[in-house]
Amino acid sequence: YFVTANAAVAGYLFLSLPFSVICINRPRATTPRLVLVIFDTVMMGITITAASASASMVYLAHNGNQNTMWLPFCQQFGNFCQTASGAV
């Protein structure tokens, strides 16, 4: 989810460049500004949820979950967990 969400946000940023140019060239144009504010807020939310989901998976890998009897697998795969933690 983390990679897919960041790819979608990067694609949106590329597509929003024409709206940004319109807002710079025409300072009184309100519709493109409103579109940018709304979609920028949505993309920020998507980015935050992707980062939160990734952080929760790394936390689960390091600590496990006693209620569901999931063991922390970072004790067995230390190099993988260091790489995953560094990526997040």
C-alpha angles and dihedrals in degrees: 000000000000094000094042094049093048090048090052092049091048090051090050091051090054092049093046094060094089090053090050091052090050090051091051095046095042109037093180095056105111102176097065090046091052091048091050094048093050097045093041089055091049092048091049089054092050091050092049093049091049092050091046093050091050092048092050091052091051090049090051091049092052100042107019123207120274094194094061094032093243109156121216105256095195088087089064100036105035098159092051092051093049090051093047092047091049092050093052 
